[in-house]
């Protein structure tokens, strides 16, 4: 079955407390290579066929149910 | 600055209540094309250089801080 991936990330101008918390923990754990962290969500949607109608529906789902368009951006792509 | 993406998903054999909740909501909202949903996390890590040492450190971070290896799988890749 084809899978469609929806990535939901906080908009760049929005504060991201979860990402900040991870970033703040890194030096305490001895990690120095990472300069910033943003945390978002990833959804894997299994679909019968990854055709145009289905992808249009997934975009609608991503916009209305999986993300909050005021504070989050989403991206839809078909998994290889 | 190069960015490294860490995707963290529940292992296939692990129950995923968040994904199930999304999947259960879809028919009620009039969406019929999706047959299964899994929900995970996506991290964007900004690094000074995406070299081998940095990627090794990011793998270590993903394993110890970003995921729970008992119930989650993670994947690391450099963003284009």
Backbone of each chain as nested JSON, in Angstrom:
{
  "chains": [
    {"id": "A", "residues": [
      {"number": 1, "name": "UNK", "atoms": {"N": [0.858, -1.212, 0.0], "CA": [0.0, 0.0, 0.0], "C": [0.884, 1.249, 0.0]}},
      {"number": 2, "name": "UNK", "atoms": {"N": [0.595, 2.222, -0.852], "CA": [1.389, 3.463, -0.826], "C": [1.178, 4.224, 0.476]}},
      {"number": 3, "name": "UNK", "atoms": {"N": [2.223, 4.906, 0.884], "CA": [2.125, 5.723, 2.087], "C": [2.407, 7.177, 1.744]}},
      {"number": 4, "name": "UNK", "atoms": {"N": [1.653, 8.061, 2.361], "CA": [1.848, 9.503, 2.177], "C": [2.344, 10.064, 3.505]}},
      {"number": 5, "name": "UNK", "atoms": {"N": [3.414, 10.854, 3.455], "CA": [3.997, 11.432, 4.662], "C": [3.535, 12.879, 4.797]}},
      {"number": 6, "name": "UNK", "atoms": {"N": [3.07, 13.232, 5.984], "CA": [2.742, 14.628, 6.278], "C": [3.664, 15.092, 7.404]}},
      {"number": 7, "name": "UNK", "atoms": {"N": [4.505, 16.076, 7.109], "CA": [5.379, 16.672, 8.122], "C": [4.75, 17.977, 8.589]}},
      {"number": 8, "name": "UNK", "atoms": {"N": [4.626, 18.134, 9.891], "CA": [4.051, 19.357, 10.475], "C": [5.108, 19.981, 11.378]}},
      {"number": 9, "name": "UNK", "atoms": {"N": [5.496, 21.217, 11.057], "CA": [6.536, 21.898, 11.85], "C": [6.032, 23.262, 12.299]}},
      {"number": 10, "name": "UNK", "atoms": {"N": [6.477, 23.731, 13.47], "CA": [6.121, 25.091, 13.885], "C": [6.672, 26.101, 12.875]}},
      {"number": 11, "name": "UNK", "atoms": {"N": [5.901, 27.151, 12.583], "CA": [6.366, 28.185, 11.652], "C": [7.645, 28.808, 12.198]}},
      {"number": 12, "name": "UNK", "atoms": {"N": [8.555, 29.255, 11.306], "CA": [9.856, 29.781, 11.755], "C": [9.73, 30.917, 12.77]}},
      {"number": 13, "name": "UNK", "atoms": {"N": [8.699, 31.755, 12.646], "CA": [8.575, 32.918, 13.541], "C": [7.926, 32.549, 14.876]}},
      {"number": 14, "name": "UNK", "atoms": {"N": [7.494, 31.291, 15.02], "CA": [6.806, 30.851, 16.241], "C": [7.821, 30.244, 17.201]}},
      {"number": 15, "name": "UNK", "atoms": {"N": [7.729, 30.618, 18.477], "CA": [8.551, 30.016, 19.514], "C": [8.258, 28.511, 19.575]}},
      {"number": 16, "name": "UNK", "atoms": {"N": [9.294, 27.708, 19.802], "CA": [9.124, 26.254, 19.824], "C": [9.703, 25.726, 21.138]}},
      {"number": 17, "name": "UNK", "atoms": {"N": [8.887, 25.727, 22.215], "CA": [9.417, 25.357, 23.536], "C": [9.964, 23.929, 23.602]}},
      {"number": 18, "name": "UNK", "atoms": {"N": [9.352, 22.99, 22.86], "CA": [9.858, 21.612, 22.876], "C": [11.25, 21.536, 22.265]}},
      {"number": 19, "name": "UNK", "atoms": {"N": [11.41, 22.197, 21.11], "CA": [12.721, 22.223, 20.47], "C": [13.754, 22.913, 21.349]}},
      {"number": 20, "name": "UNK", "atoms": {"N": [13.343, 24.022, 21.975], "CA": [14.256, 24.756, 22.866], "C": [14.7, 23.869, 24.038]}},
      {"number": 21, "name": "UNK", "atoms": {"N": [13.756, 23.085, 24.579], "CA": [14.08, 22.203, 25.707], "C": [15.114, 21.158, 25.288]}},
      {"number": 22, "name": "UNK", "atoms": {"N": [14.921, 20.577, 24.111], "CA": [15.887, 19.595, 23.613], "C": [17.248, 20.264, 23.418]}},
      {"number": 23, "name": "UNK", "atoms": {"N": [17.221, 21.449, 22.778], "CA": [18.464, 22.167, 22.519], "C": [19.197, 22.479, 23.822]}},
      {"number": 24, "name": "UNK", "atoms": {"N": [18.424, 22.895, 24.847], "CA": [19.023, 23.214, 26.138], "C": [19.624, 22.009, 26.842]}},
      {"number": 25, "name": "UNK", "atoms": {"N": [19.074, 20.827, 26.579], "CA": [19.559, 19.618, 27.251], "C": [20.859, 19.101, 26.64]}},
      {"number": 26, "name": "UNK", "atoms": {"N": [21.107, 19.434, 25.374], "CA": [22.247, 18.826, 24.661], "C": [23.602, 19.105, 25.323]}},
      {"number": 27, "name": "UNK", "atoms": {"N": [23.946, 20.385, 25.615], "CA": [25.268, 20.623, 26.232], "C": [25.417, 19.915, 27.578]}},
      {"number": 28, "name": "UNK", "atoms": {"N": [24.331, 19.857, 28.357], "CA": [24.39, 19.163, 29.645], "C": [24.701, 17.682, 29.468]}},
      {"number": 29, "name": "UNK", "atoms": {"N": [24.338, 17.119, 28.319], "CA": [24.599, 15.701, 28.064], "C": [25.902, 15.497, 27.298]}},
      {"number": 30, "name": "UNK", "atoms": {"N": [26.634, 16.584, 27.056], "CA": [27.935, 16.449, 26.412], "C": [27.922, 16.548, 24.899]}},
      {"number": 31, "name": "UNK", "atoms": {"N": [26.803, 17.002, 24.324], "CA": [26.735, 17.139, 22.863], "C": [26.928, 18.597, 22.487]}},
      {"number": 32, "name": "UNK", "atoms": {"N": [27.813, 18.878, 21.531], "CA": [28.165, 20.265, 21.227], "C": [27.925, 20.645, 19.765]}},
      {"number": 33, "name": "UNK", "atoms": {"N": [27.595, 19.688, 18.904], "CA": [27.594, 19.959, 17.462], "C": [26.329, 20.654, 16.972]}},
      {"number": 34, "name": "UNK", "atoms": {"N": [25.256, 20.636, 17.755], "CA": [23.968, 21.121, 17.26], "C": [23.734, 22.555, 17.724]}},
      {"number": 35, "name": "UNK", "atoms": {"N": [23.401, 23.456, 16.778], "CA": [23.23, 24.867, 17.118], "C": [21.768, 25.272, 17.276]}},
      {"number": 36, "name": "UNK", "atoms": {"N": [20.826, 24.483, 16.745], "CA": [19.407, 24.774, 16.982], "C": [18.588, 23.512, 16.754]}},
      {"number": 37, "name": "UNK", "atoms": {"N": [17.442, 23.443, 17.432], "CA": [16.551, 22.283, 17.296], "C": [15.124, 22.792, 17.143]}},
      {"number": 38, "name": "UNK", "atoms": {"N": [14.394, 22.26, 16.174], "CA": [12.953, 22.504, 16.08], "C": [12.265, 21.148, 16.132]}},
      {"number": 39, "name": "UNK", "atoms": {"N": [11.162, 21.062, 16.878], "CA": [10.446, 19.802, 16.975], "C": [9.071, 19.921, 16.359]}},
      {"number": 40, "name": "UNK", "atoms": {"N": [8.709, 18.939, 15.542], "CA": [7.387, 18.902, 14.935], "C": [6.827, 17.5, 14.946]}},
      {"number": 41, "name": "UNK", "atoms": {"N": [5.823, 17.273, 14.103], "CA": [5.165, 15.972, 14.055], "C": [5.308, 15.373, 12.673]}},
      {"number": 42, "name": "UNK", "atoms": {"N": [5.284, 14.051, 12.646], "CA": [5.341, 13.346, 11.376], "C": [4.216, 12.325, 11.353]}},
      {"number": 43, "name": "UNK", "atoms": {"N": [3.419, 12.339, 10.296], "CA": [2.318, 11.389, 10.141], "C": [2.576, 10.517, 8.922]}},
      {"number": 44, "name": "UNK", "atoms": {"N": [2.354, 9.214, 9.077], "CA": [2.388, 8.302, 7.928], "C": [0.969, 7.843, 7.654]}},
      {"number": 45, "name": "UNK", "atoms": {"N": [0.428, 8.209, 6.49], "CA": [-0.936, 7.842, 6.12], "C": [-0.886, 6.759, 5.051]}},
      {"number": 46, "name": "UNK", "atoms": {"N": [-1.519, 5.628, 5.332], "CA": [-1.597, 4.558, 4.35], "C": [-2.829, 4.803, 3.488]}},
      {"number": 47, "name": "UNK", "atoms": {"N": [-2.658, 4.772, 2.17], "CA": [-3.773, 5.03, 1.256], "C": [-3.849, 3.912, 0.231]}},
      {"number": 48, "name": "UNK", "atoms": {"N": [-5.042, 3.735, -0.351], "CA": [-5.236, 2.678, -1.346], "C": [-4.434, 2.989, -2.604]}},
      {"number": 49, "name": "UNK", "atoms": {"N": [-4.433, 4.241, -3.038], "CA": [-3.681, 4.649, -4.215], "C": [-3.273, 6.101, -4.043]}},
      {"number": 50, "name": "UNK", "atoms": {"N": [-2.033, 6.429, -4.41], "CA": [-1.555, 7.802, -4.234], "C": [-1.867, 8.619, -5.478]}},
      {"number": 51, "name": "UNK", "atoms": {"N": [-3.158, 8.66, -5.861], "CA": [-3.544, 9.426, -7.05], "C": [-3.875, 10.872, -6.657]}},
      {"number": 52, "name": "UNK", "atoms": {"N": [-4.277, 11.651, -7.673], "CA": [-4.47, 13.083, -7.457], "C": [-5.598, 13.376, -6.472]}},
      {"number": 53, "name": "UNK", "atoms": {"N": [-6.701, 12.622, -6.57], "CA": [-7.847, 12.848, -5.682], "C": [-7.467, 12.552, -4.235]}},
      {"number": 54, "name": "UNK", "atoms": {"N": [-6.714, 11.459, -4.034], "CA": [-6.294, 11.086, -2.682], "C": [-5.362, 12.135, -2.108]}},
      {"number": 55, "name": "UNK", "atoms": {"N": [-4.403, 12.618, -2.92], "CA": [-3.462, 13.622, -2.417], "C": [-4.187, 14.924, -2.072]}},
      {"number": 56, "name": "UNK", "atoms": {"N": [-5.216, 15.28, -2.857], "CA": [-6.009, 16.469, -2.544], "C": [-6.696, 16.283, -1.199]}},
      {"number": 57, "name": "UNK", "atoms": {"N": [-7.204, 15.061, -0.953], "CA": [-7.86, 14.772, 0.335], "C": [-6.846, 14.84, 1.467]}},
      {"number": 58, "name": "UNK", "atoms": {"N": [-5.638, 14.3, 1.246], "CA": [-4.608, 14.33, 2.296], "C": [-4.22, 15.776, 2.615]}},
      {"number": 59, "name": "UNK", "atoms": {"N": [-4.126, 16.635, 1.59], "CA": [-3.832, 18.054, 1.842], "C": [-4.91, 18.663, 2.739]}},
      {"number": 60, "name": "UNK", "atoms": {"N": [-6.17, 18.333, 2.438], "CA": [-7.296, 18.835, 3.241], "C": [-7.176, 18.316, 4.682]}},
      {"number": 61, "name": "UNK", "atoms": {"N": [-6.841, 17.036, 4.847], "CA": [-6.675, 16.437, 6.182], "C": [-5.54, 17.138, 6.93]}},
      {"number": 62, "name": "UNK", "atoms": {"N": [-4.415, 17.354, 6.225], "CA": [-3.253, 17.986, 6.856], "C": [-3.606, 19.386, 7.335]}},
      {"number": 63, "name": "UNK", "atoms": {"N": [-4.396, 20.09, 6.525], "CA": [-4.723, 21.478, 6.837], "C": [-5.719, 21.585, 7.982]}},
      {"number": 64, "name": "UNK", "atoms": {"N": [-6.679, 20.654, 8.046], "CA": [-7.776, 20.81, 9.002], "C": [-7.583, 20.004, 10.272]}},
      {"number": 65, "name": "UNK", "atoms": {"N": [-6.931, 18.843, 10.171], "CA": [-6.888, 17.935, 11.323], "C": [-5.473, 17.764, 11.88]}},
      {"number": 66, "name": "UNK", "atoms": {"N": [-4.47, 17.723, 11.01], "CA": [-3.122, 17.377, 11.481], "C": [-2.298, 18.596, 11.879]}},
      {"number": 67, "name": "UNK", "atoms": {"N": [-2.652, 19.764, 11.37], "CA": [-1.869, 20.956, 11.699], "C": [-2.788, 22.091, 12.127]}},
      {"number": 68, "name": "UNK", "atoms": {"N": [-2.192, 23.056, 12.8], "CA": [-2.873, 24.309, 13.118], "C": [-2.251, 25.38, 12.226]}},
      {"number": 69, "name": "UNK", "atoms": {"N": [-2.953, 25.783, 11.152], "CA": [-2.334, 26.672, 10.148], "C": [-1.91, 28.032, 10.695]}},
      {"number": 70, "name": "UNK", "atoms": {"N": [-2.388, 28.397, 11.861], "CA": [-1.981, 29.675, 12.454], "C": [-0.515, 29.604, 12.915]}},
      {"number": 71, "name": "UNK", "atoms": {"N": [-0.115, 28.47, 13.455], "CA": [1.233, 28.378, 14.031], "C": [2.109, 27.311, 13.384]}},
      {"number": 72, "name": "UNK", "atoms": {"N": [1.547, 26.509, 12.475], "CA": [2.322, 25.399, 11.902], "C": [2.258, 25.387, 10.378]}},
      {"number": 73, "name": "UNK", "atoms": {"N": [3.351, 24.917, 9.771], "CA": [3.386, 24.64, 8.336], "C": [3.347, 23.129, 8.144]}},
      {"number": 74, "name": "UNK", "atoms": {"N": [2.781, 22.695, 7.033], "CA": [2.817, 21.257, 6.75], "C": [3.335, 21.006, 5.345]}},
      {"number": 75, "name": "UNK", "atoms": {"N": [3.865, 19.797, 5.149], "CA": [4.326, 19.382, 3.829], "C": [3.84, 17.97, 3.583]}},
      {"number": 76, "name": "UNK", "atoms": {"N": [3.337, 17.72, 2.377], "CA": [2.817, 16.4, 2.002], "C": [3.705, 15.811, 0.922]}},
      {"number": 77, "name": "UNK", "atoms": {"N": [4.111, 14.549, 1.084], "CA": [4.86, 13.895, 0.01], "C": [4.573, 12.407, 0.033]}},
      {"number": 78, "name": "UNK", "atoms": {"N": [4.677, 11.78, -1.143], "CA": [4.467, 10.337, -1.24], "C": [5.765, 9.643, -0.874]}},
      {"number": 79, "name": "UNK", "atoms": {"N": [5.705, 8.648, 0.017], "CA": [6.904, 7.917, 0.423], "C": [7.315, 6.976, -0.706]}},
      {"number": 80, "name": "UNK", "atoms": {"N": [8.629, 6.871, -0.934], "CA": [9.123, 5.919, -1.963], "C": [8.934, 4.483, -1.463]}}
    ]},
    {"id": "B", "residues": [
      {"number": 1, "name": "UNK", "atoms": {"N": [23.199, 27.181, 6.99], "CA": [23.642, 26.11, 7.918], "C": [22.973, 24.786, 7.511]}},
      {"number": 2, "name": "UNK", "atoms": {"N": [23.713, 23.717, 7.429], "CA": [23.063, 22.439, 7.085], "C": [22.12, 21.979, 8.199]}},
      {"number": 3, "name": "UNK", "atoms": {"N": [21.068, 21.314, 7.793], "CA": [20.119, 20.781, 8.759], "C": [20.058, 19.266, 8.636]}},
      {"number": 4, "name": "UNK", "atoms": {"N": [19.971, 18.614, 9.782], "CA": [19.844, 17.163, 9.82], "C": [18.451, 16.846, 10.362]}},
      {"number": 5, "name": "UNK", "atoms": {"N": [17.739, 15.966, 9.667], "CA": [16.382, 15.604, 10.065], "C": [16.419, 14.269, 10.809]}},
      {"number": 6, "name": "UNK", "atoms": {"N": [15.761, 14.23, 11.957], "CA": [15.603, 12.965, 12.68], "C": [14.103, 12.658, 12.747]}},
      {"number": 7, "name": "UNK", "atoms": {"N": [13.701, 11.547, 12.122], "CA": [12.309, 11.099, 12.189], "C": [12.211, 9.998, 13.227]}},
      {"number": 8, "name": "UNK", "atoms": {"N": [11.269, 10.132, 14.15], "CA": [11.072, 9.132, 15.196], "C": [9.643, 8.598, 15.062]}},
      {"number": 9, "name": "UNK", "atoms": {"N": [9.502, 7.298, 14.825], "CA": [8.175, 6.695, 14.653], "C": [8.007, 5.518, 15.602]}},
      {"number": 10, "name": "UNK", "atoms": {"N": [6.782, 5.277, 16.064], "CA": [6.549, 4.083, 16.885], "C": [6.87, 2.825, 16.077]}},
      {"number": 11, "name": "UNK", "atoms": {"N": [7.477, 1.829, 16.724], "CA": [7.788, 0.571, 16.032], "C": [6.501, -0.05, 15.502]}},
      {"number": 12, "name": "UNK", "atoms": {"N": [6.572, -0.765, 14.357], "CA": [5.346, -1.3, 13.738], "C": [4.526, -2.185, 14.684]}},
      {"number": 13, "name": "UNK", "atoms": {"N": [5.196, -2.916, 15.584], "CA": [4.456, -3.837, 16.457], "C": [3.874, -3.14, 17.681]}},
      {"number": 14, "name": "UNK", "atoms": {"N": [4.168, -1.846, 17.836], "CA": [3.706, -1.089, 19.002], "C": [2.392, -0.386, 18.679]}},
      {"number": 15, "name": "UNK", "atoms": {"N": [1.426, -0.48, 19.596], "CA": [0.166, 0.239, 19.456], "C": [0.451, 1.739, 19.406]}},
      {"number": 16, "name": "UNK", "atoms": {"N": [-0.282, 2.463, 18.561], "CA": [-0.039, 3.889, 18.402], "C": [-1.354, 4.632, 18.633]}},
      {"number": 17, "name": "UNK", "atoms": {"N": [-1.686, 4.95, 19.901], "CA": [-2.992, 5.535, 20.215], "C": [-3.246, 6.879, 19.53]}},
      {"number": 18, "name": "UNK", "atoms": {"N": [-2.193, 7.698, 19.355], "CA": [-2.388, 8.996, 18.682], "C": [-2.795, 8.777, 17.223]}},
      {"number": 19, "name": "UNK", "atoms": {"N": [-2.051, 7.887, 16.544], "CA": [-2.39, 7.587, 15.151], "C": [-3.784, 7.001, 15.033]}},
      {"number": 20, "name": "UNK", "atoms": {"N": [-4.129, 6.108, 15.959], "CA": [-5.471, 5.491, 15.942], "C": [-6.548, 6.554, 16.133]}},
      {"number": 21, "name": "UNK", "atoms": {"N": [-6.298, 7.53, 17.006], "CA": [-7.279, 8.589, 17.247], "C": [-7.501, 9.413, 15.983]}},
      {"number": 22, "name": "UNK", "atoms": {"N": [-6.405, 9.758, 15.291], "CA": [-6.533, 10.5, 14.03], "C": [-7.303, 9.665, 13.02]}},
      {"number": 23, "name": "UNK", "atoms": {"N": [-6.92, 8.385, 12.899], "CA": [-7.577, 7.5, 11.934], "C": [-9.072, 7.389, 12.236]}},
      {"number": 24, "name": "UNK", "atoms": {"N": [-9.428, 7.304, 13.534], "CA": [-10.831, 7.192, 13.919], "C": [-11.631, 8.45, 13.625]}},
      {"number": 25, "name": "UNK", "atoms": {"N": [-10.947, 9.606, 13.63], "CA": [-11.65, 10.869, 13.398], "C": [-11.952, 11.102, 11.92]}},
      {"number": 26, "name": "UNK", "atoms": {"N": [-11.162, 10.494, 11.029], "CA": [-11.277, 10.814, 9.601], "C": [-12.661, 10.538, 9.013]}},
      {"number": 27, "name": "UNK", "atoms": {"N": [-13.232, 9.314, 9.196], "CA": [-14.563, 9.082, 8.602], "C": [-15.617, 10.041, 9.145]}},
      {"number": 28, "name": "UNK", "atoms": {"N": [-15.53, 10.383, 10.43], "CA": [-16.494, 11.326, 11.006], "C": [-16.413, 12.696, 10.342]}},
      {"number": 29, "name": "UNK", "atoms": {"N": [-15.217, 13.04, 9.818], "CA": [-15.042, 14.337, 9.161], "C": [-15.252, 14.248, 7.65]}},
      {"number": 30, "name": "UNK", "atoms": {"N": [-15.647, 13.068, 7.169], "CA": [-15.967, 12.916, 5.756], "C": [-14.798, 12.5, 4.879]}},
      {"number": 31, "name": "UNK", "atoms": {"N": [-13.688, 12.056, 5.491], "CA": [-12.534, 11.616, 4.702], "C": [-12.515, 10.09, 4.637]}},
      {"number": 32, "name": "UNK", "atoms": {"N": [-12.358, 9.533, 3.436], "CA": [-12.487, 8.082, 3.285], "C": [-11.258, 7.419, 2.67]}},
      {"number": 33, "name": "UNK", "atoms": {"N": [-10.272, 8.191, 2.2], "CA": [-9.193, 7.619, 1.396], "C": [-8.087, 6.975, 2.228]}},
      {"number": 34, "name": "UNK", "atoms": {"N": [-8.014, 7.265, 3.521], "CA": [-6.871, 6.822, 4.322], "C": [-7.225, 5.548, 5.082]}},
      {"number": 35, "name": "UNK", "atoms": {"N": [-6.379, 4.508, 4.962], "CA": [-6.691, 3.231, 5.599], "C": [-5.928, 3.019, 6.91]}},
      {"number": 36, "name": "UNK", "atoms": {"N": [-4.846, 3.767, 7.142], "CA": [-4.163, 3.677, 8.439], "C": [-3.335, 4.941, 8.671]}},
      {"number": 37, "name": "UNK", "atoms": {"N": [-3.143, 5.283, 9.937], "CA": [-2.357, 6.463, 10.298], "C": [-1.395, 6.08, 11.414]}},
      {"number": 38, "name": "UNK", "atoms": {"N": [-0.13, 6.48, 11.294], "CA": [0.826, 6.374, 12.395], "C": [1.359, 7.768, 12.663]}},
      {"number": 39, "name": "UNK", "atoms": {"N": [1.485, 8.108, 13.939], "CA": [1.986, 9.438, 14.283], "C": [3.314, 9.32, 14.998]}},
      {"number": 40, "name": "UNK", "atoms": {"N": [4.27, 10.145, 14.583], "CA": [5.573, 10.18, 15.229], "C": [6.061, 11.603, 15.363]}},
      {"number": 41, "name": "UNK", "atoms": {"N": [7.361, 11.748, 15.582], "CA": [7.951, 13.064, 15.792], "C": [8.991, 13.337, 14.714]}},
      {"number": 42, "name": "UNK", "atoms": {"N": [9.179, 14.606, 14.425], "CA": [10.189, 15.03, 13.46], "C": [11.014, 16.135, 14.1]}},
      {"number": 43, "name": "UNK", "atoms": {"N": [12.322, 15.976, 14.094], "CA": [13.227, 16.979, 14.642], "C": [14.092, 17.531, 13.517]}},
      {"number": 44, "name": "UNK", "atoms": {"N": [14.258, 18.853, 13.505], "CA": [15.213, 19.494, 12.591], "C": [16.359, 20.028, 13.427]}},
      {"number": 45, "name": "UNK", "atoms": {"N": [17.552, 19.487, 13.214], "CA": [18.73, 19.901, 13.974], "C": [19.647, 20.716, 13.069]}},
      {"number": 46, "name": "UNK", "atoms": {"N": [19.942, 21.943, 13.478], "CA": [20.864, 22.78, 12.727], "C": [22.274, 22.476, 13.202]}},
      {"number": 47, "name": "UNK", "atoms": {"N": [23.179, 22.217, 12.271], "CA": [24.563, 21.888, 12.644], "C": [25.518, 22.761, 11.84]}},
      {"number": 48, "name": "UNK", "atoms": {"N": [26.725, 22.933, 12.365], "CA": [27.719, 23.761, 11.687], "C": [28.153, 23.106, 10.376]}},
      {"number": 49, "name": "UNK", "atoms": {"N": [28.352, 21.795, 10.404], "CA": [28.75, 21.065, 9.195], "C": [28.208, 19.649, 9.306]}},
      {"number": 50, "name": "UNK", "atoms": {"N": [27.664, 19.139, 8.197], "CA": [27.087, 17.79, 8.217], "C": [28.152, 16.755, 7.892]}},
      {"number": 51, "name": "UNK", "atoms": {"N": [29.252, 16.77, 8.662], "CA": [30.332, 15.804, 8.406], "C": [30.096, 14.526, 9.21]}},
      {"number": 52, "name": "UNK", "atoms": {"N": [31.055, 13.604, 9.072], "CA": [30.854, 12.275, 9.656], "C": [30.766, 12.33, 11.184]}},
      {"number": 53, "name": "UNK", "atoms": {"N": [31.63, 13.136, 11.814], "CA": [31.646, 13.229, 13.279], "C": [30.32, 13.785, 13.787]}},
      {"number": 54, "name": "UNK", "atoms": {"N": [29.808, 14.821, 13.086], "CA": [28.539, 15.419, 13.492], "C": [27.402, 14.42, 13.355]}},
      {"number": 55, "name": "UNK", "atoms": {"N": [27.387, 13.688, 12.224], "CA": [26.303, 12.726, 12.023], "C": [26.36, 11.616, 13.066]}},
      {"number": 56, "name": "UNK", "atoms": {"N": [27.578, 11.207, 13.459], "CA": [27.705, 10.199, 14.518], "C": [27.119, 10.736, 15.815]}},
      {"number": 57, "name": "UNK", "atoms": {"N": [27.387, 12.03, 16.099], "CA": [26.832, 12.644, 17.31], "C": [25.306, 12.722, 17.22]}},
      {"number": 58, "name": "UNK", "atoms": {"N": [24.785, 13.078, 16.049], "CA": [23.326, 13.17, 15.888], "C": [22.677, 11.788, 16.086]}},
      {"number": 59, "name": "UNK", "atoms": {"N": [23.342, 10.729, 15.588], "CA": [22.816, 9.377, 15.818], "C": [22.73, 9.085, 17.317]}},
      {"number": 60, "name": "UNK", "atoms": {"N": [23.773, 9.469, 18.029], "CA": [23.814, 9.268, 19.485], "C": [22.685, 10.065, 20.162]}},
      {"number": 61, "name": "UNK", "atoms": {"N": [22.489, 11.331, 19.73], "CA": [21.417, 12.169, 20.269], "C": [20.051, 11.535, 19.996]}},
      {"number": 62, "name": "UNK", "atoms": {"N": [19.871, 11.048, 18.749], "CA": [18.585, 10.453, 18.368], "C": [18.287, 9.23, 19.216]}},
      {"number": 63, "name": "UNK", "atoms": {"N": [19.334, 8.455, 19.495], "CA": [19.148, 7.199, 20.229], "C": [18.886, 7.45, 21.71]}},
      {"number": 64, "name": "UNK", "atoms": {"N": [19.537, 8.47, 22.286], "CA": [19.477, 8.626, 23.739], "C": [18.467, 9.663, 24.193]}},
      {"number": 65, "name": "UNK", "atoms": {"N": [18.251, 10.712, 23.385], "CA": [17.436, 11.832, 23.838], "C": [16.126, 11.971, 23.064]}},
      {"number": 66, "name": "UNK", "atoms": {"N": [16.175, 11.734, 21.739], "CA": [15.005, 12.022, 20.91], "C": [14.054, 10.841, 20.784]}},
      {"number": 67, "name": "UNK", "atoms": {"N": [14.545, 9.627, 20.997], "CA": [13.679, 8.46, 20.839], "C": [13.806, 7.544, 22.046]}},
      {"number": 68, "name": "UNK", "atoms": {"N": [12.825, 6.691, 22.214], "CA": [12.872, 5.607, 23.187], "C": [13.06, 4.312, 22.391]}},
      {"number": 69, "name": "UNK", "atoms": {"N": [14.285, 3.772, 22.371], "CA": [14.577, 2.635, 21.476], "C": [13.761, 1.378, 21.785]}},
      {"number": 70, "name": "UNK", "atoms": {"N": [13.109, 1.326, 22.94], "CA": [12.268, 0.166, 23.249], "C": [11.0, 0.174, 22.386]}},
      {"number": 71, "name": "UNK", "atoms": {"N": [10.454, 1.358, 22.144], "CA": [9.166, 1.428, 21.439], "C": [9.223, 2.234, 20.15]}},
      {"number": 72, "name": "UNK", "atoms": {"N": [10.363, 2.879, 19.864], "CA": [10.425, 3.759, 18.679], "C": [11.644, 3.444, 17.802]}},
      {"number": 73, "name": "UNK", "atoms": {"N": [11.472, 3.654, 16.516], "CA": [12.578, 3.614, 15.563], "C": [12.909, 5.04, 15.149]}},
      {"number": 74, "name": "UNK", "atoms": {"N": [14.173, 5.286, 14.824], "CA": [14.505, 6.616, 14.326], "C": [15.295, 6.502, 13.024]}},
      {"number": 75, "name": "UNK", "atoms": {"N": [15.234, 7.581, 12.238], "CA": [16.0, 7.652, 10.999], "C": [16.647, 9.033, 10.921]}},
      {"number": 76, "name": "UNK", "atoms": {"N": [17.917, 9.063, 10.529], "CA": [18.665, 10.32, 10.428], "C": [18.995, 10.564, 8.957]}},
      {"number": 77, "name": "UNK", "atoms": {"N": [18.756, 11.789, 8.493], "CA": [19.176, 12.119, 7.128], "C": [19.493, 13.607, 7.044]}},
      {"number": 78, "name": "UNK", "atoms": {"N": [20.365, 13.951, 6.125], "CA": [20.733, 15.346, 5.923], "C": [19.706, 15.972, 4.991]}},
      {"number": 79, "name": "UNK", "atoms": {"N": [19.168, 17.127, 5.36], "CA": [18.181, 17.81, 4.524], "C": [18.882, 18.442, 3.337]}},
      {"number": 80, "name": "UNK", "atoms": {"N": [18.248, 18.375, 2.161], "CA": [18.825, 19.023, 0.972], "C": [18.69, 20.542, 1.1]}}
    ]}
  ]
}
